[in-house]
Amino acid sequence: MDANQLPMAGDSGIADQRRKAERFRALHVRGTPVILFNIWDPGSAKAVAAGGALALATGSWSVAHANGFADGEETPLALVIDNLRRIARTVDLPVTIDLESGYGETSDRVGETIRQAIEAGAVGCNLEDSFSADGSLRETADHAARLRRARQIADAAGIGFFINARTDVFFQRPPEQHDEQMLVAAIERSPAYADAGADGLFAPGLSDLALIGRLAEASPLPLNIMVDARTPPFRALAEQGVARVSHGPGPYLLAMKALEEAARKVGEG
């Protein structure tokens, strides 16, 4: 078998995954963002699907903490992929997976991670441009090479896999220090990631509405913003041309808080 050829589970499985991938890609419309309420296991996937979700997205932080690990590729890849497989079998919705930095120091290892994710049922992924060990940024060319290999492996599957290139530029300093220089850095990375085969640009940590609008306008890729305490309302994000809004660890924290409060009430009698 050719190194780039991806074995799949049969024609019907390929066709179903391709349909889901097409549905997921079509949801990325500038000015009409798809809302992703991030999940962490099959149970949370079923709950969010029952709530009317159009697609599902895992969050690495939530998956890690639900399984007793820290974020930053501390969760074993085998567990991450098995969790994805069980989610994809549980719900009839497109599923995209947060693969952090791709679980590999080399582009080929990142490609192998993508191969496993596709085989497990994913129709998209996040790949971040920082080092999992300390959060520092990779050189643009380095991450572009990793994205390029991911694109090669994804294209071999023939399903229209959606690669969301995450830039951690705005995680390098706190929100109150985000400025023109950081915006320019993110804008400069975007075309390089697009040329390497990315389908979307994910800029977590960015919450300044004016900077969001300028990044959405300048980027050749549809922009994904992550919800935090400072994030503007969805309508404002849509008006600035955002195409995707993720909730990151928020849903997990919300669920655990509700569980804690329920347990406390039981304990209090």
Secondary structure, DSSP 8 states (H G I E B T S, - for coil): --TT----S-HHHHHHHHHHHHHHHHT-BTTB-EEE--B-SHHHHHHHHHTT-SSEEB-HHHHHHHTT--TTT-S-HHHHHHHHHHHHHH-SS-EEEE-TT-S-SSHHHHHHHHHHHHHTT-SEEEEESB-TTT--B--HHHHHHHHHHHHHHHHHHTS--EEEEE--GGGSS-GGG--HHHHHHHHHHHHHHHHTT--EEE-TT---HHHHHHHHHH-SS-EEEE--TT---HHHHHHTT--EEE-TTHHHHHHHHHHHHHHHHHHT-
